[in-house]
């Protein structure tokens, strides 16, 4: 088929889809301009999924000091797990454990001093495996986990890195997660490292957001980025110890490429442009585009399947031309992972594991009932919810917004 025939075919298909939807095309002058979400979510506006009774971020006074959750009292232990079994013949060991008992545990001052040489900054969207909306996006700053582990000398018989946060030291409340040795120590070129963070959007991480120090795993769902970090344990156990795994979730699930629709009005006036907005996360498999499908609800007309529906590209937020208006004062995009250190421009867009705004201006719709669906298409050309539609690897359903034009 020649290009002229292909272009005509696409034109006829698009025209038919518009006619079926009841959409009247807009002129350029009439096109609505949606207001995007802020690129960085203010710390106070993150969706909170804290656990515990009481929740650690509600502690104050002597209870806060006793829990070692103030900047002055925070300590991090790095120890070896003595576990052995019929399968695990030898225990893991460290050349130099860091413990509370002998006064060698890492404090915040020492961690930040390590960061003077090995500091990393990058933008990451937070998303929970079991919550069907993004939690927020921040510029996180800290030091790679591998640099902390290197303080402990030779690691012997180590297959996984276990880590946990403070939850009242009640075994029933402890929240923990883990990485393989390779994930922690051997970051591939161009990939972002697991790291210990003490800043969010240029400020100290608040207690509510998991401070003084939390671990950040760029490629993973939020349950891997443990809040109130207090202990790291190297182990020869080959099994994940994640709290989420114990509750029938996939402990190795990676951040999904997925589009989300913003809550919005369900009533529009006829003759006025209709604009739908949302956010999209660029997960492990990257993002190629966001697509939308407008369907007029008509009992007399069968609804096509998602596979055969007339999906059309949505508009994506473009990268800022001046990143100094977006990033915290004193932070240059040249010093943020994922940006070109020479030009300060993003190496990919969206940034890996980040979130941007998308929008769809549907034009002037005829009176009636409508449904609008949005989905992400990754760099492997998988359309959401593929390639991982299993809920226990992270909610990834195609969202729908229902509204009426009257």
N, C-alpha and C positions, 0 to 999 in steps of 0.2 A: 504494500500500500504506500502510495507516495505521500509526501508531507502535506500537500494541499488537501487530499482526501481525508487524511487523519485530522487535520485542523477542522474541516467541515463536520466530520463525525463528532468531534469533541464539542463543537459549537451547538450542533443539534441536540446532543445529549444534555448539555448544560441548559439550553433553552427549555427543553422538556421538563427538566427537574425544577426549574424556576416556576414554570406554569403550574406544575402539580402542587408546589408548595404554597401557591398564592402570593408569592413575593413579587413586588414591583421594583425593578432596578432603581438604584439611587444615582443621581449625578454626583460628580466629585464634590461639588459645592455643598451638597446636602449630607455628605457622609459624616456620621457621628464620630467623635473622637473620645474613646473611653479613657478614663483616668486609671493608669496602671497602679498596681500595688507598689509600695516602697520596695526597692531592691533588697535592702536590709531590714529585717523585722526588728523593731525596738525590743529590747530584752524583756520588758514588761508585757509585751503583746504575744509572746510565744504561748502556744497551747500547752497547758501543764498536765503531765501524766505522772506526777510524783506518787510514790507509794510509801507506806509506813504508817504506824500508829504510835505516837504522833508522826506526822510527816517531818523529815529532818529539817526542812527549811523553816519550820515553825518554831524551832528551838531558839532559846534566847538566854542571856545571862550565863549563870554557872553551868546550865545544861549544855549550852553551846560550847563552852570551854572544855567541859568534860568529854564531849563528843569529838574534840579536836577538829571543829569545823569553823573556827575563826582563823583569819590569815596568820595570826601569831602562833596558834597552837596546832595548825594543820601539820600532819606528819604522814609520810608514805613509807610503808614497809615493803621491802622486796626480799622474798624468802624462797626456799626450795621446798617443794611438796615431797614428803617422805614416802608417798604412796608406792606400794608394790603389789603384785598379784601373781597368779599363775602365768599370766600373759606378760605383765610388766615386771621383768625380772630385776631391774636395777632402778633405784630411786634417782631423781634428778638432783643436781647439786650446783651450788654457786661458789665461785672463788671468794666472794666477799658479800655475805648477806647484809642487808640494811634493816635494823630492827629497833623497835622502841626500847626493848630491854637493855640493850648495850649503848643506847644513845646515838646510834649511827643512822637512824631513819632520816629520810630526806625531808627537809623543811622547805617552805615556800621560797625563802631567800636563796637557798642552794639550787632549787629547781630553776628559778629565774636567772641565776648566774650561768647555769648550763645553757640557757636560752640565748645568752649574749653571743654565743658562738654558733648555736644550732637552731636558732629561732625559725619557726615556720608560721606562715599566715595563709589561710585560704577560706573561700566562701563555700559553705555547705548548707543545703536544705535538710531540715530534720523532718522525718516522717516515721510514724509508728507502724509496725507491721499490721496491727489490728484496728487502726483508726482510719476511716475513709476520708481524710482531709489532711493537708500538710500542717505541720506544727509551727513552722517559721523558718527563717533563713538568716544566718549570721556570718560575720567575718570572725573566725576563730583564730586564736593566736596561742602558741605554746612551743613545745619541744618534742621531737619524735620519740616514741616509746623506745626505739632501738638505742638511742643515746643514753637513756636512763638505765637500760639493762647492761650497757657496756661499762657502767660504773661498778658493776658487780663482778668483774673479772671473768674467767672462763666459765661457760655454761656447759655442763656435762649431762648427757642423757635427757635432753630437753626436747619435747615434741609439741607441747602447747604452753601458752601463757594464760594463766587464769588471773582474773582481777575482780575486785568487788568494791562496793561503796559502803558507806555507813548507813545502817538501818537499825539503830538501837542495840546492835550486837545481839539481837534476838535471832537465833537460827531460822526461825520460821519467817522472818522478815528480810533476811539478807538477800540482796539483789546482786547477781554476779553474771559474768560473761567470759568469753575466752576467744583467743585467736590461735592459729597454728604458728609455730616458730617462724616459718617462711613469711607469713603475713606481717609479723611483727618486725622482723629483722632484715628482710631482703626485698626492699621496695623496688619494683621494676622502673626503669627509666621512663619519665613522664607520668608516673603514677603518684598519687598522694599518700603520704605515710600515715599510719596510726600514730596519734600523738596525745600528749598530756597538755590540756589547755587551761590557761588562767585568765584569758581575756576574751570578751565577746563584744564586738563592735567598738573596740578601742578602750573598753572599760573592764575593770575587774569583774569576773563572773559572779553574779549575785548568788546568794544561798539558794534562792528559788530555782535558778537555772543550773544548779549543781556545783557551785563553787564551794570552797576556794579553788579546787582543781577537779576537773572531770576529764575522762578520756574521750577522744573523738575518733571515730572510725569512719572515714569519708565515704566509703563505698557501701556502707551498711545501714540498715534500719536503726532507729533510735535506741533499741534495747541493747545494742552493742556499745553505745556511747555512755558508759556508766557515769552517773552523777556521784558527787561526794567521794571521789576515789580515795581509798585508804590503804589498800593492800594489793600487791602483785605477787603471784606465786608461780614459779616455773615448775613444770611437771613433766614426767615421762608418761603420764596417762595420755593415751591417744584419743580419748573421748572428750567431746565438748561438755562443759559443766553449766551451760547457760540456764538461767532461771526460766527463760522462755521455752527452751527445749523441753523442760519438765512439764510444760503445759500444752504439749502437742503442737508446738510451732517449729518451723525449720530454723535451726540456729545458724545456718550458713546462708540464709536468704540475703540477697543483695538489694540495694535500693532500686526500685523499679522506675522505668520511664513511663510516666502516667500523666494524663491531663485531668484536671479537676474543674468543675463549673462553680463559679461564685454563686452564693445565695442571691436571689434577685426577685424583682417584682413578678407576679404572675398575671398582671393586668397591664395591657398596653392600649393606647388609643389608636384607632384606625387613622391612617394617613401620616403617622409619625414613624420615624426610623426606629427599628428595634436593634439594640446592641446587647450581645451576650459576652461576658468576660469570664476569665478564669486564670488558673495558674497551671504550669506544666513543669514537672521535675524531669531533668535529664539524668537518668539512672545509669547503671553499669553499661547498658547497651547504647547510650547516647540518644540524641533526639534528631530526627530528620524533619518532622513537621507535626503540627496539630491539625486535625481534620474535624469538620463539623457536618452534621446532617440535620437539616430542617425537614420535619414531616408534619403535614397538615392532617390532623386527626379527623378522619371521615369514615363512619361505619360502612359506607358503601364502597370504599376503596381499600383493598387489602394492604396492610403495611408490609413493605419489603423487609427481607432479613438484613441484618447488619452487614453480611458479606456482600449482598447485592445492592445495598443502598447507595445513593449518589453522594458520597462523601466529597467535600470540597475543602481546600486549604483555608485555614484561619490565619489571621495576622499575628505575628510574633513581636514582642517587645524588642526593639533594637538596642544594641549596646550604647551606653552613654558616650558622648564625645569627650566629656570632661569628667574623669573618674574622681577628681577631687571634690566634686559636689555630691558624691555618693558614699565614698569611703570616709572613715573617721579622720578627724584632723591629724595631720602629721603622718598619715599612712599613704604611701605612693603605690599605685597599682603595679609598678615595676618590682615591688617587693612582695607581691602576693603570688603564690603558686597558681598556675593556670594562666598567667599573663606573660607576655613577652617581656623579658627584663630590659630590653633596649627601647621598645616603643611604648610599653605600658598597655598594649592592647590585648584583649583576650585571645588565647591561642585557639580556642573553640568557642562557639556560641550556640546554645548556652554553655557556660562553664560546666565542666564535669561535676556532677552531683549537686548542681545548683537548680534554682527555680526562677522562672520568668513569667511574665503575664502574656496571655494570648487574648485575642478578641475576635468577634465575628459580627460585622454589621450586616444585618439581614435585609435592610431596606424597608420599604413601606408594605406592610402585609394586609391582605384582605381580611375582613372579619372572620373569626373562626377560632377553633382550638388547635394548638400547635405543641409539638415536642421537638426539642433541640438536643442532640447528643454530641458529645465531643470525645475524641480519642487521640492518643499520641501514636506516632509511628516512629520506631527506633531506627538506628543506622543499619540494622539487618533487615529492614523493611517488614518487621513484624508489627502488626497493628494491635493495639491494646484490645483485649486483655492478654493476648499472647506476648511472649512465649511461655509465661508461667501463670496460667489461670487458676492454679490450686490456691485456695484462700490461705492456707497455713504458711505460704511463702510471702504473704503480704496482700492486702486487699487491692484489687486492680480492676474492678468492674467499670464498664463504660457508664458514665453518669448521664442523666437526662434531666432537662429542665422543662417543665410543662407550663404553658401560659396561654392566655386568651387575648385576642385582639377584638375589641368591641367599640 
